[in-house]
Amino acid sequence: MIERADFFAAKLAYETDPSDVHAARSAGRNVYVVDVRSDEAWAQGRVAGAIHMHYSEIATRAPAEIPKDADVVVYCWSPGCNAGAKGALEFSRLGYSVREMIGGFEYWVREGYPVENADGVHRRPIDPLTGVPRIRTRA
């Protein structure tokens, strides 16, 4: 049974989800959220406030743009995309503490979190199959 607990502890050390990323950012934690998808995918929409760095550019760009001690979270399109794992691998090779956001941009959108594109920042309706509508209070 210990080996199962070790497996799940390790999994949680290397993965996160949209809800936890949103909560960390809402609490004021400085999380560098990195979109590792193509330019075309980035233009269609992204996590509001994310940095665009295709996974093939991480080795050259990250050391100049992201502090080595940063809390880094990478994502790609969806659970059916492995670009997030490729990006996490590149950050890991550079010595960063990095986690992959499971569900990717698809689940970020489906859970109703802020999305950014050329039209600005907005939210799409929460998909009742993946998220629970939350009562939003005015700040």
TIRO-2110 file (N, C-alpha, C; in Angstrom, 1 decimal):
// TIRO-2110
0.8, -1.2, 0.0, N, 1, A
0.0, 0.0, 0.0, CA, 1, A
0.9, 1.3, 0.0, C, 1, A
2.0, 1.2, 0.6, N, 2, A
2.9, 2.4, 0.6, CA, 2, A
3.3, 2.8, -0.8, C, 2, A
3.5, 1.9, -1.7, N, 3, A
3.9, 2.3, -3.0, CA, 3, A
2.8, 3.0, -3.7, C, 3, A
1.6, 2.7, -3.5, N, 4, A
0.4, 3.4, -4.1, CA, 4, A
0.4, 4.9, -3.5, C, 4, A
0.6, 5.0, -2.2, N, 5, A
0.6, 6.4, -1.7, CA, 5, A
1.8, 7.2, -2.2, C, 5, A
2.9, 6.5, -2.4, N, 6, A
4.1, 7.2, -3.0, CA, 6, A
3.8, 7.7, -4.5, C, 6, A
3.1, 6.8, -5.2, N, 7, A
2.7, 7.1, -6.6, CA, 7, A
1.8, 8.4, -6.6, C, 7, A
0.8, 8.4, -5.8, N, 8, A
-0.2, 9.5, -5.8, CA, 8, A
0.5, 10.8, -5.3, C, 8, A
1.3, 10.6, -4.3, N, 9, A
2.0, 11.8, -3.8, CA, 9, A
2.9, 12.4, -4.9, C, 9, A
3.6, 11.6, -5.6, N, 10, A
4.5, 12.0, -6.7, CA, 10, A
3.6, 12.7, -7.8, C, 10, A
2.5, 12.0, -8.1, N, 11, A
1.6, 12.6, -9.1, CA, 11, A
1.2, 14.0, -8.8, C, 11, A
0.8, 14.2, -7.5, N, 12, A
0.3, 15.5, -7.1, CA, 12, A
1.5, 16.5, -7.1, C, 12, A
2.7, 16.0, -6.9, N, 13, A
3.9, 16.9, -6.9, CA, 13, A
4.1, 17.5, -8.4, C, 13, A
3.7, 16.7, -9.4, N, 14, A
4.0, 17.0, -10.8, CA, 14, A
2.8, 17.5, -11.6, C, 14, A
1.7, 17.4, -11.0, N, 15, A
0.4, 17.8, -11.7, CA, 15, A
-0.4, 18.8, -10.8, C, 15, A
-1.2, 19.6, -11.5, N, 16, A
-2.1, 20.4, -10.8, CA, 16, A
-3.4, 20.5, -11.8, C, 16, A
-4.4, 21.2, -11.3, N, 17, A
-5.6, 21.3, -12.2, CA, 17, A
-6.0, 22.7, -12.3, C, 17, A
-7.0, 23.0, -13.2, N, 18, A
-7.4, 24.4, -13.4, CA, 18, A
-7.9, 25.0, -12.1, C, 18, A
-8.6, 24.3, -11.3, N, 19, A
-9.2, 24.9, -10.1, CA, 19, A
-8.1, 25.3, -9.1, C, 19, A
-7.1, 24.5, -8.9, N, 20, A
-6.0, 24.8, -8.0, CA, 20, A
-5.1, 26.0, -8.6, C, 20, A
-4.9, 26.0, -9.9, N, 21, A
-4.2, 27.1, -10.5, CA, 21, A
-4.9, 28.4, -10.3, C, 21, A
-6.2, 28.4, -10.5, N, 22, A
-7.1, 29.6, -10.3, CA, 22, A
-7.0, 30.0, -8.9, C, 22, A
-7.2, 29.1, -8.0, N, 23, A
-7.2, 29.4, -6.5, CA, 23, A
-5.9, 30.0, -6.1, C, 23, A
-4.8, 29.5, -6.6, N, 24, A
-3.4, 30.0, -6.2, CA, 24, A
-3.3, 31.4, -6.7, C, 24, A
-3.7, 31.7, -8.0, N, 25, A
-3.6, 33.0, -8.5, CA, 25, A
-4.5, 34.0, -7.8, C, 25, A
-5.7, 33.5, -7.5, N, 26, A
-6.7, 34.4, -6.8, CA, 26, A
-6.2, 34.7, -5.4, C, 26, A
-5.4, 33.8, -4.8, N, 27, A
-4.8, 34.1, -3.5, CA, 27, A
-3.6, 35.0, -3.5, C, 27, A
-3.2, 35.4, -4.7, N, 28, A
-2.0, 36.3, -4.9, CA, 28, A
-0.7, 35.6, -5.1, C, 28, A
-0.7, 34.2, -5.2, N, 29, A
0.6, 33.6, -5.4, CA, 29, A
1.1, 33.9, -6.8, C, 29, A
2.4, 34.1, -6.9, N, 30, A
3.0, 34.4, -8.2, CA, 30, A
3.3, 33.1, -9.0, C, 30, A
2.3, 32.7, -9.8, N, 31, A
2.4, 31.5, -10.5, CA, 31, A
2.6, 31.9, -12.0, C, 31, A
3.7, 31.4, -12.6, N, 32, A
4.0, 31.6, -14.0, CA, 32, A
3.2, 30.5, -14.8, C, 32, A
2.2, 30.9, -15.4, N, 33, A
1.4, 29.9, -16.2, CA, 33, A
1.8, 30.1, -17.6, C, 33, A
2.3, 29.0, -18.2, N, 34, A
3.0, 29.0, -19.5, CA, 34, A
2.2, 28.1, -20.5, C, 34, A
1.7, 28.8, -21.6, N, 35, A
1.0, 28.1, -22.6, CA, 35, A
2.1, 27.6, -23.6, C, 35, A
2.2, 26.3, -23.8, N, 36, A
3.2, 25.7, -24.7, CA, 36, A
2.7, 25.3, -26.1, C, 36, A
1.5, 25.8, -26.4, N, 37, A
0.9, 25.5, -27.7, CA, 37, A
1.4, 26.3, -28.8, C, 37, A
0.9, 26.1, -30.0, N, 38, A
1.3, 26.8, -31.2, CA, 38, A
0.8, 28.2, -31.2, C, 38, A
1.4, 29.1, -32.1, N, 39, A
0.9, 30.4, -32.2, CA, 39, A
-0.5, 30.5, -32.6, C, 39, A
-1.0, 29.6, -33.4, N, 40, A
-2.4, 29.6, -33.9, CA, 40, A
-3.3, 29.3, -32.7, C, 40, A
-2.9, 28.3, -31.9, N, 41, A
-3.8, 28.0, -30.7, CA, 41, A
-3.8, 29.1, -29.7, C, 41, A
-2.6, 29.7, -29.5, N, 42, A
-2.5, 30.9, -28.6, CA, 42, A
-3.5, 32.0, -29.0, C, 42, A
-3.5, 32.3, -30.3, N, 43, A
-4.3, 33.4, -30.8, CA, 43, A
-5.8, 33.1, -30.7, C, 43, A
-6.2, 31.8, -30.7, N, 44, A
-7.6, 31.5, -30.5, CA, 44, A
-8.1, 31.8, -29.1, C, 44, A
-7.2, 31.7, -28.1, N, 45, A
-7.6, 32.0, -26.7, CA, 45, A
-6.6, 31.2, -25.8, C, 45, A
-6.5, 31.8, -24.6, N, 46, A
-5.5, 31.3, -23.6, CA, 46, A
-5.9, 31.6, -22.2, C, 46, A
-5.3, 31.0, -21.3, N, 47, A
-5.5, 31.3, -19.9, CA, 47, A
-5.2, 32.8, -19.7, C, 47, A
-6.1, 33.6, -19.1, N, 48, A
-5.8, 35.0, -19.0, CA, 48, A
-4.5, 35.2, -18.2, C, 48, A
-3.6, 36.0, -18.7, N, 49, A
-2.3, 36.3, -18.0, CA, 49, A
-1.2, 35.3, -18.2, C, 49, A
-1.5, 34.3, -19.1, N, 50, A
-0.5, 33.3, -19.3, CA, 50, A
0.7, 33.9, -20.2, C, 50, A
1.8, 33.2, -20.2, N, 51, A
2.9, 33.5, -21.0, CA, 51, A
2.9, 32.5, -22.2, C, 51, A
3.2, 33.0, -23.4, N, 52, A
3.2, 32.0, -24.5, CA, 52, A
4.7, 31.7, -24.8, C, 52, A
5.0, 30.4, -24.7, N, 53, A
6.3, 29.9, -24.9, CA, 53, A
6.2, 28.5, -25.5, C, 53, A
6.2, 28.3, -26.8, N, 54, A
6.1, 27.0, -27.3, CA, 54, A
7.2, 26.1, -26.7, C, 54, A
6.8, 24.8, -26.5, N, 55, A
7.7, 23.9, -25.8, CA, 55, A
9.1, 23.8, -26.5, C, 55, A
9.2, 24.1, -27.8, N, 56, A
10.5, 24.0, -28.5, CA, 56, A
11.3, 25.2, -28.2, C, 56, A
10.8, 26.3, -27.6, N, 57, A
11.5, 27.5, -27.3, CA, 57, A
11.9, 27.6, -25.8, C, 57, A
11.5, 26.7, -25.0, N, 58, A
11.7, 26.8, -23.5, CA, 58, A
13.2, 26.9, -23.2, C, 58, A
14.0, 26.0, -23.8, N, 59, A
15.4, 25.9, -23.4, CA, 59, A
16.1, 27.2, -23.7, C, 59, A
15.7, 28.0, -24.7, N, 60, A
16.4, 29.2, -25.0, CA, 60, A
15.7, 30.4, -24.3, C, 60, A
14.4, 30.4, -24.2, N, 61, A
13.7, 31.6, -23.6, CA, 61, A
13.6, 31.6, -22.1, C, 61, A
13.3, 30.5, -21.5, N, 62, A
12.9, 30.4, -20.1, CA, 62, A
14.0, 31.0, -19.2, C, 62, A
15.3, 30.7, -19.4, N, 63, A
16.2, 31.3, -18.4, CA, 63, A
16.3, 32.8, -18.4, C, 63, A
15.9, 33.5, -19.5, N, 64, A
15.9, 34.9, -19.6, CA, 64, A
14.6, 35.5, -19.2, C, 64, A
13.5, 34.8, -19.2, N, 65, A
12.2, 35.3, -18.9, CA, 65, A
11.5, 34.9, -17.6, C, 65, A
11.9, 33.8, -17.1, N, 66, A
11.3, 33.2, -15.9, CA, 66, A
12.3, 32.9, -14.8, C, 66, A
12.1, 33.5, -13.6, N, 67, A
13.1, 33.2, -12.6, CA, 67, A
13.2, 31.7, -12.2, C, 67, A
14.4, 31.3, -11.9, N, 68, A
14.7, 29.9, -11.7, CA, 68, A
13.9, 29.3, -10.5, C, 68, A
13.6, 30.2, -9.5, N, 69, A
12.9, 29.7, -8.4, CA, 69, A
11.3, 29.9, -8.5, C, 69, A
10.9, 30.2, -9.7, N, 70, A
9.5, 30.4, -9.9, CA, 70, A
8.6, 29.2, -9.8, C, 70, A
7.3, 29.4, -9.4, N, 71, A
6.3, 28.3, -9.5, CA, 71, A
5.8, 28.3, -10.9, C, 71, A
6.1, 27.3, -11.7, N, 72, A
5.8, 27.2, -13.1, CA, 72, A
4.7, 26.2, -13.3, C, 72, A
3.7, 26.5, -14.1, N, 73, A
2.7, 25.6, -14.5, CA, 73, A
2.5, 25.7, -16.0, C, 73, A
2.6, 24.6, -16.7, N, 74, A
2.5, 24.5, -18.1, CA, 74, A
1.2, 23.9, -18.5, C, 74, A
0.7, 24.2, -19.7, N, 75, A
-0.5, 23.6, -20.2, CA, 75, A
-0.5, 23.6, -21.7, C, 75, A
-1.3, 22.6, -22.3, N, 76, A
-1.5, 22.6, -23.7, CA, 76, A
-3.0, 22.6, -23.9, C, 76, A
-3.5, 22.0, -25.0, N, 77, A
-4.9, 22.1, -25.3, CA, 77, A
-5.8, 21.3, -24.4, C, 77, A
-5.6, 20.0, -24.2, N, 78, A
-6.5, 19.2, -23.5, CA, 78, A
-5.9, 17.9, -23.0, C, 78, A
-6.6, 17.0, -22.4, N, 79, A
-6.1, 15.8, -22.0, CA, 79, A
-5.5, 14.9, -23.1, C, 79, A
-6.0, 15.2, -24.3, N, 80, A
-5.5, 14.5, -25.5, CA, 80, A
-4.3, 15.1, -26.1, C, 80, A
-3.6, 16.0, -25.5, N, 81, A
-2.4, 16.7, -26.0, CA, 81, A
-1.2, 16.4, -25.1, C, 81, A
-0.1, 16.1, -25.6, N, 82, A
1.1, 15.9, -24.8, CA, 82, A
2.1, 17.0, -24.8, C, 82, A
1.7, 18.1, -25.4, N, 83, A
2.7, 19.3, -25.4, CA, 83, A
2.9, 19.8, -24.0, C, 83, A
2.0, 19.7, -23.1, N, 84, A
2.2, 20.1, -21.7, CA, 84, A
3.3, 19.2, -21.1, C, 84, A
3.3, 17.9, -21.3, N, 85, A
4.3, 17.1, -20.8, CA, 85, A
5.7, 17.4, -21.4, C, 85, A
5.7, 17.7, -22.7, N, 86, A
6.9, 18.1, -23.4, CA, 86, A
7.5, 19.4, -22.8, C, 86, A
6.6, 20.4, -22.5, N, 87, A
7.0, 21.6, -21.9, CA, 87, A
7.5, 21.4, -20.5, C, 87, A
6.8, 20.6, -19.7, N, 88, A
7.2, 20.3, -18.4, CA, 88, A
8.6, 19.6, -18.4, C, 88, A
8.8, 18.7, -19.3, N, 89, A
10.1, 18.1, -19.4, CA, 89, A
11.2, 19.1, -19.7, C, 89, A
11.0, 20.0, -20.6, N, 90, A
12.0, 21.1, -20.9, CA, 90, A
12.3, 21.9, -19.7, C, 90, A
11.3, 22.4, -19.0, N, 91, A
11.5, 23.2, -17.8, CA, 91, A
12.3, 22.3, -16.7, C, 91, A
11.9, 21.1, -16.6, N, 92, A
12.6, 20.2, -15.6, CA, 92, A
14.1, 20.1, -16.0, C, 92, A
14.4, 19.9, -17.2, N, 93, A
15.8, 19.8, -17.7, CA, 93, A
16.6, 21.0, -17.3, C, 93, A
15.9, 22.2, -17.2, N, 94, A
16.6, 23.4, -16.9, CA, 94, A
16.7, 23.6, -15.4, C, 94, A
16.1, 22.7, -14.6, N, 95, A
16.1, 22.8, -13.1, CA, 95, A
14.9, 23.5, -12.5, C, 95, A
13.9, 23.8, -13.3, N, 96, A
12.7, 24.5, -12.7, CA, 96, A
11.8, 23.5, -12.0, C, 96, A
11.1, 24.0, -11.0, N, 97, A
10.1, 23.3, -10.3, CA, 97, A
8.8, 23.5, -11.2, C, 97, A
8.3, 22.5, -11.8, N, 98, A
7.2, 22.7, -12.8, CA, 98, A
6.2, 21.7, -12.6, C, 98, A
4.9, 22.1, -12.9, N, 99, A
3.8, 21.1, -12.8, CA, 99, A
3.0, 21.3, -14.1, C, 99, A
2.4, 20.2, -14.5, N, 100, A
1.5, 20.3, -15.7, CA, 100, A
0.1, 20.4, -15.3, C, 100, A
-0.6, 21.3, -15.9, N, 101, A
-2.1, 21.5, -15.6, CA, 101, A
-2.9, 20.5, -16.4, C, 101, A
-3.4, 19.5, -15.6, N, 102, A
-4.1, 18.4, -16.3, CA, 102, A
-5.5, 19.0, -16.8, C, 102, A
-5.9, 18.5, -17.9, N, 103, A
-7.1, 19.0, -18.5, CA, 103, A
-6.8, 20.2, -19.5, C, 103, A
-5.7, 20.8, -19.3, N, 104, A
-5.2, 21.9, -20.2, CA, 104, A
-6.2, 23.0, -20.4, C, 104, A
-6.1, 23.7, -21.5, N, 105, A
-6.9, 24.9, -21.7, CA, 105, A
-8.4, 24.5, -21.9, C, 105, A
-8.6, 23.3, -22.4, N, 106, A
-10.0, 22.9, -22.6, CA, 106, A
-10.8, 22.9, -21.2, C, 106, A
-10.2, 22.3, -20.2, N, 107, A
-10.9, 22.3, -18.9, CA, 107, A
-10.8, 23.6, -18.2, C, 107, A
-9.8, 24.4, -18.4, N, 108, A
-9.8, 25.8, -17.9, CA, 108, A
-11.1, 26.5, -18.4, C, 108, A
-11.3, 26.4, -19.7, N, 109, A
-12.5, 27.1, -20.3, CA, 109, A
-13.8, 26.5, -19.8, C, 109, A
-13.8, 25.1, -19.8, N, 110, A
-15.1, 24.4, -19.4, CA, 110, A
-15.4, 24.7, -17.9, C, 110, A
-14.4, 25.1, -17.1, N, 111, A
-14.7, 25.4, -15.7, CA, 111, A
-15.0, 26.9, -15.5, C, 111, A
-15.0, 27.6, -16.6, N, 112, A
-15.4, 29.0, -16.5, CA, 112, A
-14.4, 30.0, -16.0, C, 112, A
-13.2, 29.7, -16.1, N, 113, A
-12.1, 30.6, -15.6, CA, 113, A
-11.8, 31.7, -16.7, C, 113, A
-11.1, 32.8, -16.4, N, 114, A
-10.9, 33.9, -17.3, CA, 114, A
-10.0, 33.4, -18.5, C, 114, A
-10.5, 33.8, -19.7, N, 115, A
-9.9, 33.5, -21.0, CA, 115, A
-9.5, 34.8, -21.6, C, 115, A
-8.4, 34.8, -22.3, N, 116, A
-8.0, 36.0, -23.0, CA, 116, A
-7.7, 35.7, -24.5, C, 116, A
-8.1, 36.7, -25.3, N, 117, A
-7.8, 36.6, -26.7, CA, 117, A
-7.7, 38.1, -27.2, C, 117, A
-7.7, 38.3, -28.5, N, 118, A
-7.5, 39.6, -29.1, CA, 118, A
-8.7, 40.5, -28.7, C, 118, A
-9.8, 40.0, -28.3, N, 119, A
-10.9, 40.8, -27.9, CA, 119, A
-10.9, 41.2, -26.4, C, 119, A
-9.9, 40.7, -25.6, N, 120, A
-9.8, 41.0, -24.2, CA, 120, A
-10.0, 39.8, -23.4, C, 120, A
-10.3, 40.0, -22.1, N, 121, A
-10.5, 38.9, -21.1, CA, 121, A
-12.0, 38.7, -20.9, C, 121, A
-12.4, 37.5, -20.9, N, 122, A
-13.8, 37.2, -20.7, CA, 122, A
-13.9, 35.8, -20.1, C, 122, A
-15.1, 35.4, -19.7, N, 123, A
-15.4, 34.0, -19.2, CA, 123, A
-16.4, 33.4, -20.1, C, 123, A
-16.3, 32.2, -20.3, N, 124, A
-17.3, 31.4, -21.0, CA, 124, A
-18.2, 30.7, -20.0, C, 124, A
-19.4, 30.3, -20.4, N, 125, A
-20.3, 29.6, -19.4, CA, 125, A
-19.6, 28.4, -18.9, C, 125, A
-19.9, 28.1, -17.6, N, 126, A
-19.4, 26.8, -17.0, CA, 126, A
-20.1, 25.6, -17.6, C, 126, A
-19.3, 24.6, -18.0, N, 127, A
-19.9, 23.4, -18.5, CA, 127, A
-20.4, 22.6, -17.3, C, 127, A
-21.7, 22.3, -17.2, N, 128, A
-22.2, 21.6, -16.1, CA, 128, A
-21.6, 20.2, -15.9, C, 128, A
-21.0, 19.6, -17.0, N, 129, A
-20.4, 18.3, -16.9, CA, 129, A
-19.1, 18.3, -16.2, C, 129, A
-18.4, 19.5, -16.1, N, 130, A
-17.1, 19.6, -15.6, CA, 130, A
-16.9, 20.5, -14.4, C, 130, A
-17.9, 21.4, -14.2, N, 131, A
-17.7, 22.4, -13.2, CA, 131, A
-19.1, 22.7, -12.5, C, 131, A
-19.0, 23.3, -11.4, N, 132, A
-20.2, 23.7, -10.6, CA, 132, A
-20.3, 25.2, -10.6, C, 132, A
-21.4, 25.7, -11.1, N, 133, A
-21.5, 27.2, -11.1, CA, 133, A
-21.3, 27.7, -9.6, C, 133, A
-20.4, 28.7, -9.6, N, 134, A
-20.0, 29.3, -8.3, CA, 134, A
-20.7, 30.7, -8.2, C, 134, A
-21.1, 31.0, -7.0, N, 135, A
-21.6, 32.3, -6.7, CA, 135, A
-20.5, 33.3, -6.7, C, 135, A
-20.6, 34.3, -7.6, N, 136, A
-19.5, 35.3, -7.6, CA, 136, A
-19.9, 36.5, -6.9, C, 136, A
-19.1, 37.0, -6.0, N, 137, A
-19.4, 38.2, -5.2, CA, 137, A
-18.6, 39.3, -5.8, C, 137, A
-19.1, 40.5, -5.7, N, 138, A
-18.4, 41.7, -6.2, CA, 138, A
-17.3, 42.0, -5.3, C, 138, A
-16.2, 42.4, -5.9, N, 139, A
-15.0, 42.8, -5.1, CA, 139, A
-15.0, 44.2, -4.6, C, 139, A
END
